[in-house]
Amino acid sequence: MLKIAIDGTSLTSQPSGIGLYAKNLIYALYNLQDQDNFLMSVVYQPRLKEWLRFKANAPKFLNLDTKIYKLPIPVTISSFLSRFPNPIIPYFESAFGFPDILHGLDHVVYPCSKSLKVMTIHDLTFIKYPNFASSITKNYSERVKHCISWTDLIITVSESSKRDIVKYLDVKPQKIYVTPLASRYRNNYLKDEVIDILKENIGYDFTKPYILFVGTFEPRKNINNIIYAFNLLKKKYKIDHQLVLIGKKGWKYESILKDIQSSSYTNEIFHLDYLADELVAIFYSRADVFVYPSHYEGFGLPILEAMTLGTPVITSDNSSIPEVTGNAAILINPNDFMQIAEAILKVISDRQLKENLISRGKAQANLFSWDNTAKETLKAYKSII
């Protein structure tokens, strides 16, 4: 029986981005074990801060009946040690349970000598747009290039990212396998009676129409241009809408908060921090339009989430985004806030356009599922056995 170990280091109790990928892929693979005759385990490396505080416990929120192996050193240290020959790296290999395949989900994979190594590279922000990268991801470039030397297969999440990996990392196309992602939601995710109960716990007035953004507060997401577009629409067209921005503070977010505070309509701009899946779903399903003018995406999960829950989408015309949206969204130049404003005005003013976007969006979202992601991932594994 094929033994597969999945790196769950990126899992957190409040997952977003790569954490959502890790969580949903692990659950989907777990459900395929019996029919595809393989055994899945989860491996985990502690974060450096946890390790230094002797609190390096494996995640307890998976709620799966599967073996969890813990490597007793953090990624930072194992990556450093792997740069030169030493007896420590092979010594720790037993901590992974000697799987046939070891899959690193976040731009790194441990150099096990007795396992085939698979590494997921989601995007190359840290190489293409270092000004959009966090202080942590800026250091990914050297680490990723180092891991490629022992990686048997690279998985990525879009054809756009595959082209970037070929171009910037000089990897042969046949060594890269694309496994598209999926929404954490499904159609009819929330029942009306559940929505009514949850709405009371949010404390937001849903009687007023609003424009929505969901994502981490960071420069790459281009939230400032959403605010500028909103200011223009309020001033010139007197729209009734409010602006709701949902997401954790990531890095270099200060200018975003400054633009919110300096807006003449600051009382109608709401920044909500991390919310549970059900609460985010309510905001998606009640929004008049979802705006996501990102400068660059490896995939763009929030776009698919909005479409799944029946929200018309306005998003960028770059990177992987056209792959995800198909013909189901209005694509704009993210650098032009006036174009963003014009697109928003079209959607909130034209009921027929809005309904068409909702219909096409749901159809597009149905093309993606985590079950398919897991099956494609298994195909990738089997291609190197």
N, C-alpha and C positions, 0 to 999 in steps of 0.2 A: 504493500500500500504506500502510495506517495505521501511523504511527510513534508508539510509546508509550514514554515514559521513566518508569521507576519509581525513586522516591527510596529508595536503600538505606542512608541515613545511620544508621538505627537498627540496622543489622546489626552483630553482634559475634561473636567466636569462641565465646562462651558465651551464646547467645541465650535470652531468656526473655520472656514477655509480648509486647510489641510487636515485639521482635526475632524471636520465633518466627513471628509473623504475617508480617513482612517476608520472612523466609527462605522460608517455605512458599508464600506468594503468588507470589514471584518465580519459584520453581522450577515451580509449576503453570502460570503464564502462559507461561513459556519453552516448556513442552511442548505448548502449544496454538497456537503461532505458525503452523505450516504449515497446519493444518486450518482456522484462522480467518483466515488471510491478513493478518497484521500482523507488525510487527517491533518487538521489545522491546529496549530498552537500560536500563542501570542508571546512575543518577546518584548522586553522593556528595558530601557536604560534610564536611570534617574537623571533629573535635571541637576546641573552643577550646584545650584543653591541648595536644593534638597539634600544632595549628597554631602555637602560641607556641614549641614546641620544634622547629619545622621538620620534623616527622614526620607530615605530612599525606598519607599514602599511602592510596589506595583499598583496600578490603578484598580480600584475595587468597584467601579461603576459599570463594568462591562456586562455583568449579570449573564455570563455565558458559561456553560459547562465545558470549559476547554482549559487545557494546560497553559499556565502563564510562567514563562521563564524570565528571570531577572538577571541581567548582567550587572555586576556590582560596581561598575564605573560609568560615569556619564559620557555622552557622545564627545564632548570637548576633549576629554582625556584619551578615549580610545582612538579618536581621529589623529591626535598628536602622536600617540605611540605607534600608529600604523605607518608613519612616515619613514621609519627605519626598522631594520631587522631587530627583533628582540623576542625573548621567550614568553613574554606576557600575553601577546596577542593569541598565539595558538593555545596557551593555557586556558584562556577564558572561553574558547570555542565550545567547550562542553556545556557552558551556561545556556546555550541555545538548543540543547537536546539533539544535536547532530541531525538537523533536517536535511532532506534532499534539496530543498529550495529555501533560501532565506530572502525575504522581500523587504527592503527598506522603503518606507512610504514618503520620506521627507528629505530628498536630495542627499541621502547618505545610505550606505550599506556596509555592514561589518565584514572584514575580509576573511571570512571562514574558508579554510583550505579544503574542507571536506563537503562543502555545500555549493550548489550553483547559486550565484548572486544576482538578484534582480533589484533595480533601483528606480523609483519613480521620481522623475524631474517634472515638476508642474509647469514651471515657466522659467524664463531667464531674465527676470527683472534685474537681478543683481549684476548682470553683465550688460544688458542692453540699456537699462535705465538706472544706473547706480544712484542717481539723485533721488529716485523714488524708493530706494531700498532702505530698510531699517539698518541700524548699526550691527545687528546680528546677521542679517542676510547678506550684507556687504562682504562678509567673510566666506560666503558659500562658494565663490568661484574656485578658489584653490582646493577646497575640500571636494567639490564635485569632480573636478578634473582628476584629482588623486584617486577617487573611488572608481572612476571610469576604467582605470587601468586594470582593475580586477573584476569589474562587473560583466556578467555574461549577457545580460539583456537590460535595456532601458525601457521603462514604460512611461508614457506621457499621456496627457489628457485631451489633446487636440492636434489636428494636422498642422496648425499654426505653430504650436510649440515644437512639434517634430522638425519642421523646417528650421526653426531657430537653433535647435540642438545640433542639427547637421551643419549649419552654417557657422555657429560660434564655438562649438566644442569639437568640430571635426570628427563627428561620429558617423559611421556608415549607416545609411537609411535602413538597411536590413537588420540592423541591431536594435531598432527602435520600434516598439509596438504601441499603437494608440488605443486607449480604452476610455471612451467618453464617460463623463460623470452623469449624475442624475439629481433630481430634486429630492430633498428630504421629505417633501409632501406628496400627496396623491390627490386626485380629484375628489371633491366632497370630503376633504380632510376634516372639516369641522361641521358639526351639526348645529342648527340654529339655536337649540336650547343650550348647547355648550358655549356658544358664542356669547349669549346673553349673560351667562354666569361669569365668564372670563372678563368680559368688558367692564363689569363692576369692579374687578380687582385692578384694572389698569389705571383708572382715574383720568382717562382722556375723554374729551367730549367728541364723540363720533358723529354728532349731528351736523358738524361742520365739514365740508369737503376738504380734502387734503392731497398734496403731492408727496410721494414717498421715496426715500432712499434707504437702503439697507446695506451696511458694510462697515468695515473698520475705518476709523478716522485716520487717514494717512494721505500724503500728497498724490499718490497714484490714482486714487479714487475720484479726484477732481471735484470734490464737494463744493469748493469755493465757487465754481462756475454755476452750480445749481443755485446757490444763494444769490448770485448776481442775476441769473435768469428770473428767479422768484421776485427779487426787488423790482426788476423791469416790468414784470407782469402786474404786480400790485400797483405800481405808480402809473403806468400807461393805460392799462386795461381794467384796473380796479377789480381784479378777480376776487372772488369770495374765499378762495382756498387758503389753507394754512400749509406749512411745510413741515414734514415730520422726517427727522434724520435718526435712524436707529443704528447703533453700533458702538463698540468699545473704542476708547481712545488708544490709538496705536502709537505712531511716532510722527513728529513734526506736525502735530494737529493744532498748534497754537494759532496759526493764521485762520483756521476754520472757525474756531471759537471767537476770534477777534471779529471776523466778518459777520458772525451771528449777532454779536453784541452791538456792532456799529450799524447794523441794518436799521432803517427807519421802521421796519416791520418786525423787529426782534421779538415782540410779544406774540407774534404769530408763527414763530419758528421754534420747533420743539426738538431738543436733542434727548433721546432716550438711550440709556446704556444697554448692555446686553440683556435680552429678554428670552424667556423660555420659548421653545418652538411654537407652542400653541398661541402665545401672545403675538409673536411675529406674524404668524399666519393670519391672525385677525386683522392686523394692519395691512398686510398684503391684500386680503380679500375685500377690504373696505376702501382702499385707495382709489382715487379717480385715475391716477396714472403713476407708474413707477419709472423713475429717472435714474439712469446709471451711466454717466458719461466718463467712464474709466479711460485712462490713457493707455492701459495695456492689461490684458488678461491672458492667463494660461487656459482658462475655460470660461468662468463667469457664472458661478452657481446661482447668485441672487436673481439673475435674469430668468433662469429656468424656473426658480421657485415662484417668481411673480406670475409667469405664464401659467404654471400649474394651477394656481389659485385664482385665475381669472382676472389678472390685472394687466391692462394695456401697458406696453413697454416702449420707452424711448431710451436708446443706448448708443454706444459709439460704433463707428464704422471701421474699427481697427482690430488687429491681432486675431484672436480666436472667435470674437463675438459674432461675426456673420455666420460662422459655422453653427453656433448654438441657436441663433434666432431664426435662421432660414428667412422666409418672407413674412415673419410674424411680428416684426417690430419696426418702428421708425428709427433709422440709423442716422446719426448726426456727426458732425465734426466736433469732437469734445472740446476743442480749443476756442470754439465760437459760442459764447454764452447767449448771443442773440438768436442763433440758430436753435439752441436748446429751448429758449423761450418761445420761439415761433412754433416748434413742434408740440410743446406743452399746450399752447393755446389752441392748436388744431384739434388735439385729442379731447380737451375738456369742452370744446365748443361744437364738436361734430359727433352727435350720438351714433350715427351710422359707422363712422370711422372707428369709434371706440368699440362698438360691438364686433366689427370685423377683426380688429386686433385681438380682442378677447378670444374669439372663436379660433383664429389661426394660431394664437398662442397656446391654447389648450391642445390643439392637434399636434403642434410642434413638440410640446413637452411630453406627450405620450410616446414619442419616439425614443425617449430615454428612460432607463430604469436601473436601479442598483443591481437587480438580478442580472441584467444584461452586462453591466460593468463587471460583475464577478465572473460571469461566463467568459467574457473576453479576456479577463485576467488569467483565468485557467488555461485558455488557449495559448496565451503568451507563455505561461510556464511550460506547457507541453511542447512548445516549439523548440525548446532548448534541451529537452531530455534526450 
